[in-house]
């Protein structure tokens, strides 16, 4: 059993405990080198789609614009530190679904926690990425449940008391994905209980493995000698949607679900790179041998993928698409190359890991066959250069030294290290604009970008500052933007800049105050979730420190902001309850309502009183009925 109980830590805190950062050394020297290397403020930041990429001109008049919100159809809201949701004047919000709400009429009534009975019939815990699909006149939302908090989900467990088999079964059911129909009622949007579209997908849902890794010996287990069938998905973080109307859910911190009943077990090759160790987070291995790496060392190789789900067919088995690589997937942003090939951009949410792109070999046409488009293609990793250019480097057997192409899909991190991809500050959500030929990636933060401290792959660049990640002890994060050569997402070359460097101009100086489009009126830290709406506006969601102390003094609760890609101005639209992450965003079919996720809120939000806090999806709309995105 664990020496300490880490099951209720955030995944970021979990990562810090199993891979502690070193002491910061020679701080001033590293900062000076980072910012003098290329005249940082004069050359890295180049705002505006019409500006020359990597030009010397910064956005002018940003402070006044950000304070007035002149380009936005709302008045920006101030910072909040309370335990509620806030939206601008002229907008309203309501709760649509909370952890424990029934999806089916046979579900148990929520009573400040749940037992195992019926825990697969309710809305799960810790909502994250989501997408809305219009299916035969119905509006269907598919939404992730990233992880669970045992102290909340099974409150009778007691502190430091090992979980029982029933506890573990409950936690397994509260993970995964909910597919649910929603409809406008007298009180706004609500879940359609017993809809034929409603479905819970969790740790024990049968799934198919497809793509290059399917059937590989490293994916074969005693329960599945074929290596093509697997039970469940886990730690479903960000999301995406395909051009043909299916849902992409992304397995992120899968490593924490596996442990060893043999504390002396020598870990298999590649486990260290993915953070798989003897110690698990939820003690599954005590009750289910497939989570015990001493009994089933290959089971962990069957997670860390993107899973495709058909929201229109509740009987269709989800499919793990191994051609999209295995790493801590944040989300999946799909678009098309000019020749019709499918392009999927992806980030690996760990300090010092990489950004990826997948390009299909086949082409897509609306209404045409889609078989093989996510199974037959090429993975690439991003390389960023100091001059504002970059390229996607193919992860081929020749370039990586991996003779078996399936190994590139299984040990994708090692493949990207082999080609010298650029280490990044936790690349999370990626969003592709449908208005401008550009894409964005949230680089959330990094406490380890220190010379001499390498990532888990021992990459030569380690965590030394680099152009798209120029700050060490990076509390605040940044958003990188790139424009593919020839406006073609299938091209290997691109130009890049930093759309924003988050910061705190109240307590920070120089680069730690943030870029010029960050002011006391819109400051934020740790950009995480991101979507781009039909007008090309960039919606930014944060998962940062809301302590309002030290480097974060005055920054308020986590929030959702809107950015103008042309002027660079950014305005705060929503503030979440204290303790929560604001994550997941999608729109109603007529785009008059935005659905937003509130994950791990503090206090007793949203029910109040002595109720347990409940992760929820809320709806936000303009009171005049106009479109919102």
Secondary structure as a PSIPRED ss2 file (coil, helix, strand):
# PSIPRED VFORMAT (PSIPRED V4.0)

   1 X C   1.000  0.000  0.000
   2 X C   1.000  0.000  0.000
   3 X C   1.000  0.000  0.000
   4 X C   1.000  0.000  0.000
   5 X C   1.000  0.000  0.000
   6 X C   1.000  0.000  0.000
   7 X C   1.000  0.000  0.000
   8 X C   1.000  0.000  0.000
   9 X C   1.000  0.000  0.000
  10 X C   1.000  0.000  0.000
  11 X H   0.000  1.000  0.000
  12 X H   0.000  1.000  0.000
  13 X H   0.000  1.000  0.000
  14 X H   0.000  1.000  0.000
  15 X H   0.000  1.000  0.000
  16 X H   0.000  1.000  0.000
  17 X H   0.000  1.000  0.000
  18 X H   0.000  1.000  0.000
  19 X C   1.000  0.000  0.000
  20 X C   1.000  0.000  0.000
  21 X C   1.000  0.000  0.000
  22 X C   1.000  0.000  0.000
  23 X C   1.000  0.000  0.000
  24 X C   1.000  0.000  0.000
  25 X C   1.000  0.000  0.000
  26 X C   1.000  0.000  0.000
  27 X H   0.000  1.000  0.000
  28 X H   0.000  1.000  0.000
  29 X H   0.000  1.000  0.000
  30 X H   0.000  1.000  0.000
  31 X H   0.000  1.000  0.000
  32 X H   0.000  1.000  0.000
  33 X H   0.000  1.000  0.000
  34 X H   0.000  1.000  0.000
  35 X H   0.000  1.000  0.000
  36 X H   0.000  1.000  0.000
  37 X C   1.000  0.000  0.000
  38 X C   1.000  0.000  0.000
  39 X C   1.000  0.000  0.000
  40 X H   0.000  1.000  0.000
  41 X H   0.000  1.000  0.000
  42 X H   0.000  1.000  0.000
  43 X H   0.000  1.000  0.000
  44 X C   1.000  0.000  0.000
  45 X C   1.000  0.000  0.000
  46 X C   1.000  0.000  0.000
  47 X C   1.000  0.000  0.000
  48 X C   1.000  0.000  0.000
  49 X C   1.000  0.000  0.000
  50 X C   1.000  0.000  0.000
  51 X C   1.000  0.000  0.000
  52 X C   1.000  0.000  0.000
  53 X C   1.000  0.000  0.000
  54 X C   1.000  0.000  0.000
  55 X C   1.000  0.000  0.000
  56 X C   1.000  0.000  0.000
  57 X C   1.000  0.000  0.000
  58 X C   1.000  0.000  0.000
  59 X C   1.000  0.000  0.000
  60 X C   1.000  0.000  0.000
  61 X C   1.000  0.000  0.000
  62 X H   0.000  1.000  0.000
  63 X H   0.000  1.000  0.000
  64 X H   0.000  1.000  0.000
  65 X H   0.000  1.000  0.000
  66 X H   0.000  1.000  0.000
  67 X H   0.000  1.000  0.000
  68 X H   0.000  1.000  0.000
  69 X C   1.000  0.000  0.000
  70 X C   1.000  0.000  0.000
  71 X C   1.000  0.000  0.000
  72 X C   1.000  0.000  0.000
  73 X C   1.000  0.000  0.000
  74 X C   1.000  0.000  0.000
  75 X C   1.000  0.000  0.000
  76 X C   1.000  0.000  0.000
  77 X C   1.000  0.000  0.000
  78 X C   1.000  0.000  0.000
  79 X C   1.000  0.000  0.000
  80 X C   1.000  0.000  0.000
  81 X C   1.000  0.000  0.000
  82 X C   1.000  0.000  0.000
  83 X C   1.000  0.000  0.000
  84 X C   1.000  0.000  0.000
  85 X C   1.000  0.000  0.000
  86 X E   0.000  0.000  1.000
  87 X E   0.000  0.000  1.000
  88 X C   1.000  0.000  0.000
  89 X C   1.000  0.000  0.000
  90 X C   1.000  0.000  0.000
  91 X E   0.000  0.000  1.000
  92 X E   0.000  0.000  1.000
  93 X E   0.000  0.000  1.000
  94 X E   0.000  0.000  1.000
  95 X E   0.000  0.000  1.000
  96 X E   0.000  0.000  1.000
  97 X E   0.000  0.000  1.000
  98 X E   0.000  0.000  1.000
  99 X C   1.000  0.000  0.000
 100 X C   1.000  0.000  0.000
 101 X C   1.000  0.000  0.000
 102 X E   0.000  0.000  1.000
 103 X C   1.000  0.000  0.000
 104 X C   1.000  0.000  0.000
 105 X C   1.000  0.000  0.000
 106 X C   1.000  0.000  0.000
 107 X C   1.000  0.000  0.000
 108 X C   1.000  0.000  0.000
 109 X C   1.000  0.000  0.000
 110 X C   1.000  0.000  0.000
 111 X C   1.000  0.000  0.000
 112 X C   1.000  0.000  0.000
 113 X C   1.000  0.000  0.000
 114 X C   1.000  0.000  0.000
 115 X C   1.000  0.000  0.000
 116 X C   1.000  0.000  0.000
 117 X C   1.000  0.000  0.000
 118 X C   1.000  0.000  0.000
 119 X C   1.000  0.000  0.000
 120 X C   1.000  0.000  0.000
 121 X C   1.000  0.000  0.000
 122 X E   0.000  0.000  1.000
 123 X C   1.000  0.000  0.000
 124 X C   1.000  0.000  0.000
 125 X C   1.000  0.000  0.000
 126 X C   1.000  0.000  0.000
 127 X E   0.000  0.000  1.000
 128 X E   0.000  0.000  1.000
 129 X E   0.000  0.000  1.000
 130 X E   0.000  0.000  1.000
 131 X E   0.000  0.000  1.000
 132 X E   0.000  0.000  1.000
 133 X E   0.000  0.000  1.000
 134 X E   0.000  0.000  1.000
 135 X E   0.000  0.000  1.000
 136 X C   1.000  0.000  0.000
 137 X C   1.000  0.000  0.000
 138 X E   0.000  0.000  1.000
 139 X E   0.000  0.000  1.000
 140 X E   0.000  0.000  1.000
 141 X E   0.000  0.000  1.000
 142 X E   0.000  0.000  1.000
 143 X E   0.000  0.000  1.000
 144 X E   0.000  0.000  1.000
 145 X E   0.000  0.000  1.000
 146 X C   1.000  0.000  0.000
 147 X C   1.000  0.000  0.000
 148 X C   1.000  0.000  0.000
 149 X C   1.000  0.000  0.000
 150 X H   0.000  1.000  0.000
 151 X H   0.000  1.000  0.000
 152 X H   0.000  1.000  0.000
 153 X H   0.000  1.000  0.000
 154 X C   1.000  0.000  0.000
 155 X H   0.000  1.000  0.000
 156 X H   0.000  1.000  0.000
 157 X H   0.000  1.000  0.000
 158 X C   1.000  0.000  0.000
 159 X C   1.000  0.000  0.000
 160 X C   1.000  0.000  0.000
 161 X C   1.000  0.000  0.000
 162 X C   1.000  0.000  0.000
 163 X C   1.000  0.000  0.000
 164 X C   1.000  0.000  0.000
 165 X H   0.000  1.000  0.000
 166 X H   0.000  1.000  0.000
 167 X H   0.000  1.000  0.000
 168 X H   0.000  1.000  0.000
 169 X H   0.000  1.000  0.000
 170 X H   0.000  1.000  0.000
 171 X H   0.000  1.000  0.000
 172 X H   0.000  1.000  0.000
 173 X H   0.000  1.000  0.000
 174 X H   0.000  1.000  0.000
 175 X C   1.000  0.000  0.000
 176 X E   0.000  0.000  1.000
 177 X E   0.000  0.000  1.000
 178 X E   0.000  0.000  1.000
 179 X E   0.000  0.000  1.000
 180 X E   0.000  0.000  1.000
 181 X E   0.000  0.000  1.000
 182 X E   0.000  0.000  1.000
 183 X E   0.000  0.000  1.000
 184 X E   0.000  0.000  1.000
 185 X E   0.000  0.000  1.000
 186 X C   1.000  0.000  0.000
 187 X C   1.000  0.000  0.000
 188 X E   0.000  0.000  1.000
 189 X E   0.000  0.000  1.000
 190 X E   0.000  0.000  1.000
 191 X E   0.000  0.000  1.000
 192 X C   1.000  0.000  0.000
 193 X C   1.000  0.000  0.000
 194 X C   1.000  0.000  0.000
 195 X C   1.000  0.000  0.000
 196 X C   1.000  0.000  0.000
 197 X C   1.000  0.000  0.000
 198 X C   1.000  0.000  0.000
 199 X E   0.000  0.000  1.000
 200 X E   0.000  0.000  1.000
 201 X E   0.000  0.000  1.000
 202 X C   1.000  0.000  0.000
 203 X C   1.000  0.000  0.000
 204 X C   1.000  0.000  0.000
 205 X C   1.000  0.000  0.000
 206 X E   0.000  0.000  1.000
 207 X E   0.000  0.000  1.000
 208 X E   0.000  0.000  1.000
 209 X E   0.000  0.000  1.000
 210 X E   0.000  0.000  1.000
 211 X C   1.000  0.000  0.000
 212 X C   1.000  0.000  0.000
 213 X C   1.000  0.000  0.000
 214 X C   1.000  0.000  0.000
 215 X C   1.000  0.000  0.000
 216 X C   1.000  0.000  0.000
 217 X H   0.000  1.000  0.000
 218 X H   0.000  1.000  0.000
 219 X H   0.000  1.000  0.000
 220 X C   1.000  0.000  0.000
 221 X C   1.000  0.000  0.000
 222 X C   1.000  0.000  0.000
 223 X C   1.000  0.000  0.000
 224 X C   1.000  0.000  0.000
 225 X C   1.000  0.000  0.000
 226 X C   1.000  0.000  0.000
 227 X C   1.000  0.000  0.000
 228 X C   1.000  0.000  0.000
 229 X E   0.000  0.000  1.000
 230 X E   0.000  0.000  1.000
 231 X E   0.000  0.000  1.000
 232 X C   1.000  0.000  0.000
 233 X C   1.000  0.000  0.000
 234 X C   1.000  0.000  0.000
 235 X C   1.000  0.000  0.000
 236 X E   0.000  0.000  1.000
 237 X E   0.000  0.000  1.000
 238 X E   0.000  0.000  1.000
 239 X E   0.000  0.000  1.000
 240 X E   0.000  0.000  1.000
 241 X E   0.000  0.000  1.000
 242 X C   1.000  0.000  0.000
 243 X C   1.000  0.000  0.000
 244 X C   1.000  0.000  0.000
 245 X C   1.000  0.000  0.000
 246 X C   1.000  0.000  0.000
 247 X E   0.000  0.000  1.000
 248 X E   0.000  0.000  1.000
 249 X E   0.000  0.000  1.000
 250 X E   0.000  0.000  1.000
 251 X E   0.000  0.000  1.000
 252 X C   1.000  0.000  0.000
 253 X C   1.000  0.000  0.000
 254 X H   0.000  1.000  0.000
 255 X H   0.000  1.000  0.000
 256 X H   0.000  1.000  0.000
 257 X H   0.000  1.000  0.000
 258 X C   1.000  0.000  0.000
 259 X E   0.000  0.000  1.000
 260 X C   1.000  0.000  0.000
 261 X C   1.000  0.000  0.000
 262 X C   1.000  0.000  0.000
 263 X C   1.000  0.000  0.000
 264 X C   1.000  0.000  0.000
 265 X C   1.000  0.000  0.000
 266 X C   1.000  0.000  0.000
 267 X C   1.000  0.000  0.000
 268 X C   1.000  0.000  0.000
 269 X C   1.000  0.000  0.000
 270 X C   1.000  0.000  0.000
 271 X H   0.000  1.000  0.000
 272 X H   0.000  1.000  0.000
 273 X H   0.000  1.000  0.000
 274 X H   0.000  1.000  0.000
 275 X C   1.000  0.000  0.000
 276 X C   1.000  0.000  0.000
 277 X C   1.000  0.000  0.000
 278 X C   1.000  0.000  0.000
 279 X C   1.000  0.000  0.000
 280 X C   1.000  0.000  0.000
 281 X C   1.000  0.000  0.000
 282 X C   1.000  0.000  0.000
 283 X C   1.000  0.000  0.000
 284 X H   0.000  1.000  0.000
 285 X H   0.000  1.000  0.000
 286 X H   0.000  1.000  0.000
 287 X C   1.000  0.000  0.000
 288 X C   1.000  0.000  0.000
 289 X H   0.000  1.000  0.000
 290 X H   0.000  1.000  0.000
 291 X H   0.000  1.000  0.000
 292 X E   0.000  0.000  1.000
 293 X C   1.000  0.000  0.000
 294 X C   1.000  0.000  0.000
 295 X C   1.000  0.000  0.000
 296 X C   1.000  0.000  0.000
 297 X C   1.000  0.000  0.000
 298 X C   1.000  0.000  0.000
 299 X H   0.000  1.000  0.000
 300 X H   0.000  1.000  0.000
 301 X H   0.000  1.000  0.000
 302 X H   0.000  1.000  0.000
 303 X C   1.000  0.000  0.000
 304 X C   1.000  0.000  0.000
 305 X C   1.000  0.000  0.000
 306 X E   0.000  0.000  1.000
 307 X E   0.000  0.000  1.000
 308 X E   0.000  0.000  1.000
 309 X E   0.000  0.000  1.000
 310 X C   1.000  0.000  0.000
 311 X C   1.000  0.000  0.000
 312 X C   1.000  0.000  0.000
 313 X C   1.000  0.000  0.000
 314 X C   1.000  0.000  0.000
 315 X C   1.000  0.000  0.000
 316 X C   1.000  0.000  0.000
 317 X C   1.000  0.000  0.000
 318 X E   0.000  0.000  1.000
 319 X E   0.000  0.000  1.000
 320 X E   0.000  0.000  1.000
 321 X E   0.000  0.000  1.000
 322 X H   0.000  1.000  0.000
 323 X H   0.000  1.000  0.000
 324 X H   0.000  1.000  0.000
 325 X C   1.000  0.000  0.000
 326 X C   1.000  0.000  0.000
 327 X C   1.000  0.000  0.000
 328 X C   1.000  0.000  0.000
 329 X E   0.000  0.000  1.000
 330 X E   0.000  0.000  1.000
 331 X E   0.000  0.000  1.000
 332 X E   0.000  0.000  1.000
 333 X E   0.000  0.000  1.000
 334 X E   0.000  0.000  1.000
 335 X E   0.000  0.000  1.000
 336 X E   0.000  0.000  1.000
 337 X C   1.000  0.000  0.000
 338 X C   1.000  0.000  0.000
 339 X C   1.000  0.000  0.000
 340 X C   1.000  0.000  0.000
 341 X E   0.000  0.000  1.000
 342 X E   0.000  0.000  1.000
 343 X E   0.000  0.000  1.000
 344 X E   0.000  0.000  1.000
 345 X E   0.000  0.000  1.000
 346 X E   0.000  0.000  1.000
 347 X E   0.000  0.000  1.000
 348 X E   0.000  0.000  1.000
 349 X C   1.000  0.000  0.000
 350 X C   1.000  0.000  0.000
 351 X E   0.000  0.000  1.000
 352 X E   0.000  0.000  1.000
 353 X E   0.000  0.000  1.000
 354 X C   1.000  0.000  0.000
 355 X E   0.000  0.000  1.000
 356 X E   0.000  0.000  1.000
 357 X E   0.000  0.000  1.000
 358 X E   0.000  0.000  1.000
 359 X E   0.000  0.000  1.000
 360 X E   0.000  0.000  1.000
 361 X E   0.000  0.000  1.000
 362 X E   0.000  0.000  1.000
 363 X E   0.000  0.000  1.000
 364 X C   1.000  0.000  0.000
 365 X C   1.000  0.000  0.000
 366 X C   1.000  0.000  0.000
 367 X C   1.000  0.000  0.000
 368 X C   1.000  0.000  0.000
 369 X C   1.000  0.000  0.000
 370 X C   1.000  0.000  0.000
 371 X C   1.000  0.000  0.000
 372 X C   1.000  0.000  0.000
 373 X C   1.000  0.000  0.000
 374 X C   1.000  0.000  0.000
 375 X C   1.000  0.000  0.000
 376 X C   1.000  0.000  0.000
 377 X E   0.000  0.000  1.000
 378 X E   0.000  0.000  1.000
 379 X E   0.000  0.000  1.000
 380 X E   0.000  0.000  1.000
 381 X E   0.000  0.000  1.000
 382 X E   0.000  0.000  1.000
 383 X E   0.000  0.000  1.000
 384 X E   0.000  0.000  1.000
 385 X C   1.000  0.000  0.000
 386 X C   1.000  0.000  0.000
 387 X C   1.000  0.000  0.000
 388 X C   1.000  0.000  0.000
 389 X E   0.000  0.000  1.000
 390 X E   0.000  0.000  1.000
 391 X E   0.000  0.000  1.000
 392 X E   0.000  0.000  1.000
 393 X E   0.000  0.000  1.000
 394 X E   0.000  0.000  1.000
 395 X C   1.000  0.000  0.000
 396 X C   1.000  0.000  0.000
 397 X H   0.000  1.000  0.000
 398 X H   0.000  1.000  0.000
 399 X H   0.000  1.000  0.000
 400 X H   0.000  1.000  0.000
 401 X C   1.000  0.000  0.000
 402 X C   1.000  0.000  0.000
 403 X C   1.000  0.000  0.000
 404 X C   1.000  0.000  0.000
 405 X H   0.000  1.000  0.000
 406 X H   0.000  1.000  0.000
 407 X H   0.000  1.000  0.000
 408 X H   0.000  1.000  0.000
 409 X H   0.000  1.000  0.000
 410 X H   0.000  1.000  0.000
 411 X C   1.000  0.000  0.000
 412 X H   0.000  1.000  0.000
 413 X H   0.000  1.000  0.000
 414 X H   0.000  1.000  0.000
 415 X H   0.000  1.000  0.000
 416 X H   0.000  1.000  0.000
 417 X H   0.000  1.000  0.000
 418 X H   0.000  1.000  0.000
 419 X C   1.000  0.000  0.000
 420 X C   1.000  0.000  0.000
 421 X C   1.000  0.000  0.000
 422 X C   1.000  0.000  0.000
 423 X C   1.000  0.000  0.000
 424 X E   0.000  0.000  1.000
 425 X E   0.000  0.000  1.000
 426 X C   1.000  0.000  0.000
 427 X E   0.000  0.000  1.000
 428 X E   0.000  0.000  1.000
 429 X E   0.000  0.000  1.000
 430 X E   0.000  0.000  1.000
 431 X E   0.000  0.000  1.000
 432 X E   0.000  0.000  1.000
 433 X C   1.000  0.000  0.000
 434 X C   1.000  0.000  0.000
 435 X C   1.000  0.000  0.000
 436 X C   1.000  0.000  0.000
 437 X C   1.000  0.000  0.000
 438 X C   1.000  0.000  0.000
 439 X E   0.000  0.000  1.000
 440 X E   0.000  0.000  1.000
 441 X E   0.000  0.000  1.000
 442 X E   0.000  0.000  1.000
 443 X E   0.000  0.000  1.000
 444 X C   1.000  0.000  0.000
 445 X C   1.000  0.000  0.000
 446 X E   0.000  0.000  1.000
 447 X C   1.000  0.000  0.000
 448 X C   1.000  0.000  0.000
 449 X C   1.000  0.000  0.000
 450 X C   1.000  0.000  0.000
 451 X C   1.000  0.000  0.000
 452 X C   1.000  0.000  0.000
 453 X C   1.000  0.000  0.000
 454 X C   1.000  0.000  0.000
 455 X C   1.000  0.000  0.000
 456 X C   1.000  0.000  0.000
 457 X C   1.000  0.000  0.000
 458 X C   1.000  0.000  0.000
 459 X C   1.000  0.000  0.000
 460 X C   1.000  0.000  0.000
 461 X C   1.000  0.000  0.000
 462 X C   1.000  0.000  0.000
 463 X C   1.000  0.000  0.000
 464 X C   1.000  0.000  0.000
 465 X C   1.000  0.000  0.000
 466 X E   0.000  0.000  1.000
 467 X C   1.000  0.000  0.000
 468 X C   1.000  0.000  0.000
 469 X E   0.000  0.000  1.000
 470 X C   1.000  0.000  0.000
 471 X C   1.000  0.000  0.000
 472 X C   1.000  0.000  0.000
 473 X C   1.000  0.000  0.000
 474 X E   0.000  0.000  1.000
 475 X C   1.000  0.000  0.000
 476 X C   1.000  0.000  0.000
 477 X C   1.000  0.000  0.000
 478 X E   0.000  0.000  1.000
 479 X E   0.000  0.000  1.000
 480 X E   0.000  0.000  1.000
 481 X E   0.000  0.000  1.000
 482 X E   0.000  0.000  1.000
 483 X E   0.000  0.000  1.000
 484 X E   0.000  0.000  1.000
 485 X H   0.000  1.000  0.000
 486 X H   0.000  1.000  0.000
 487 X H   0.000  1.000  0.000
 488 X C   1.000  0.000  0.000
 489 X C   1.000  0.000  0.000
 490 X C   1.000  0.000  0.000
 491 X C   1.000  0.000  0.000
 492 X C   1.000  0.000  0.000
 493 X E   0.000  0.000  1.000
 494 X E   0.000  0.000  1.000
 495 X E   0.000  0.000  1.000
 496 X E   0.000  0.000  1.000
 497 X E   0.000  0.000  1.000
 498 X E   0.000  0.000  1.000
 499 X E   0.000  0.000  1.000
 500 X E   0.000  0.000  1.000
 501 X E   0.000  0.000  1.000
 502 X C   1.000  0.000  0.000
 503 X E   0.000  0.000  1.000
 504 X C   1.000  0.000  0.000
 505 X C   1.000  0.000  0.000
 506 X C   1.000  0.000  0.000
 507 X C   1.000  0.000  0.000
 508 X C   1.000  0.000  0.000
 509 X C   1.000  0.000  0.000
 510 X H   0.000  1.000  0.000
 511 X H   0.000  1.000  0.000
 512 X H   0.000  1.000  0.000
 513 X H   0.000  1.000  0.000
 514 X C   1.000  0.000  0.000
 515 X C   1.000  0.000  0.000
 516 X C   1.000  0.000  0.000
 517 X C   1.000  0.000  0.000
 518 X C   1.000  0.000  0.000
 519 X C   1.000  0.000  0.000
 520 X C   1.000  0.000  0.000
 521 X C   1.000  0.000  0.000
 522 X C   1.000  0.000  0.000
 523 X C   1.000  0.000  0.000
 524 X E   0.000  0.000  1.000
 525 X C   1.000  0.000  0.000
 526 X C   1.000  0.000  0.000
 527 X E   0.000  0.000  1.000
 528 X E   0.000  0.000  1.000
 529 X E   0.000  0.000  1.000
 530 X E   0.000  0.000  1.000
 531 X E   0.000  0.000  1.000
 532 X E   0.000  0.000  1.000
 533 X C   1.000  0.000  0.000
 534 X C   1.000  0.000  0.000
 535 X C   1.000  0.000  0.000
 536 X C   1.000  0.000  0.000
 537 X C   1.000  0.000  0.000
 538 X E   0.000  0.000  1.000
 539 X E   0.000  0.000  1.000
 540 X E   0.000  0.000  1.000
 541 X E   0.000  0.000  1.000
 542 X E   0.000  0.000  1.000
 543 X C   1.000  0.000  0.000
 544 X C   1.000  0.000  0.000
 545 X C   1.000  0.000  0.000
 546 X C   1.000  0.000  0.000
 547 X C   1.000  0.000  0.000
 548 X C   1.000  0.000  0.000
 549 X C   1.000  0.000  0.000
 550 X H   0.000  1.000  0.000
 551 X H   0.000  1.000  0.000
 552 X H   0.000  1.000  0.000
 553 X C   1.000  0.000  0.000
 554 X C   1.000  0.000  0.000
 555 X C   1.000  0.000  0.000
 556 X C   1.000  0.000  0.000
 557 X C   1.000  0.000  0.000
 558 X C   1.000  0.000  0.000
 559 X E   0.000  0.000  1.000
 560 X E   0.000  0.000  1.000
 561 X E   0.000  0.000  1.000
 562 X E   0.000  0.000  1.000
 563 X E   0.000  0.000  1.000
 564 X C   1.000  0.000  0.000
 565 X C   1.000  0.000  0.000
 566 X C   1.000  0.000  0.000
 567 X C   1.000  0.000  0.000
 568 X C   1.000  0.000  0.000
 569 X C   1.000  0.000  0.000
 570 X E   0.000  0.000  1.000
 571 X E   0.000  0.000  1.000
 572 X E   0.000  0.000  1.000
 573 X E   0.000  0.000  1.000
 574 X E   0.000  0.000  1.000
 575 X E   0.000  0.000  1.000
 576 X C   1.000  0.000  0.000
 577 X C   1.000  0.000  0.000
 578 X C   1.000  0.000  0.000
 579 X C   1.000  0.000  0.000
 580 X C   1.000  0.000  0.000
 581 X E   0.000  0.000  1.000
 582 X E   0.000  0.000  1.000
 583 X E   0.000  0.000  1.000
 584 X E   0.000  0.000  1.000
 585 X E   0.000  0.000  1.000
 586 X E   0.000  0.000  1.000
 587 X E   0.000  0.000  1.000
 588 X C   1.000  0.000  0.000
 589 X C   1.000  0.000  0.000
 590 X C   1.000  0.000  0.000
 591 X C   1.000  0.000  0.000
 592 X C   1.000  0.000  0.000
 593 X E   0.000  0.000  1.000
 594 X E   0.000  0.000  1.000
 595 X E   0.000  0.000  1.000
 596 X E   0.000  0.000  1.000
 597 X E   0.000  0.000  1.000
 598 X E   0.000  0.000  1.000
 599 X E   0.000  0.000  1.000
 600 X C   1.000  0.000  0.000
 601 X C   1.000  0.000  0.000
 602 X C   1.000  0.000  0.000
 603 X C   1.000  0.000  0.000
 604 X C   1.000  0.000  0.000
 605 X C   1.000  0.000  0.000
 606 X C   1.000  0.000  0.000
 607 X C   1.000  0.000  0.000
 608 X C   1.000  0.000  0.000
 609 X C   1.000  0.000  0.000
 610 X C   1.000  0.000  0.000
 611 X C   1.000  0.000  0.000
 612 X C   1.000  0.000  0.000
 613 X C   1.000  0.000  0.000
 614 X C   1.000  0.000  0.000
 615 X C   1.000  0.000  0.000
 616 X E   0.000  0.000  1.000
 617 X E   0.000  0.000  1.000
 618 X E   0.000  0.000  1.000
 619 X E   0.000  0.000  1.000
 620 X E   0.000  0.000  1.000
 621 X E   0.000  0.000  1.000
 622 X E   0.000  0.000  1.000
 623 X C   1.000  0.000  0.000
 624 X C   1.000  0.000  0.000
 625 X C   1.000  0.000  0.000
 626 X C   1.000  0.000  0.000
 627 X C   1.000  0.000  0.000
 628 X C   1.000  0.000  0.000
 629 X C   1.000  0.000  0.000
